[in-house]
Amino acid sequence: MSKRILILCTGNSCRSQMAEGFLKSFDSALEVFSAGTNPAPRISSRAILVMKEIGIDISDGYPKAVDQFIGKSFDYVITVCDHANETCPVFTGKVGTRLHIGFDDPVMATGTEKEILQTYRRVRDEIREQFNKFYSSKIHTSAS
């Protein structure tokens, strides 16, 4: 039976989109969605770029409002926003397990384009590592 996972943050333009991309790349049978409490107009072009560098295309995604998922059931709802200036959403739908796996917001990065992209790559790699741990310990073990 396929697991349903919702990944939440504020803008749904970067971290949650990358996490969704990673989980889908780990296991195509997973039903993975992402949303935000205050969706951005579009996915971060830098997030698309750094994911494409490692062979994952998230360019078809778009920021979605958490409201459209409230009435749905999920095995896991995972919040990924950890920045002090953000308010992580509270999801009131039917949820098996709620988790928080927080990451810095690369959208807040400053400096040269090279330095900003280094921040995006660092956060991307942290998301890959943490969601791989989540998948290995929570999803893959329950499937075997």
Beta strands, then each sheet from edge to edge (+ up, - down):
strand 1: 4-9
strand 2: 31-36
strand 3: 73-81
strand 4: 94-103
sheet 1: 2+ 1+ 3+ 4+
end
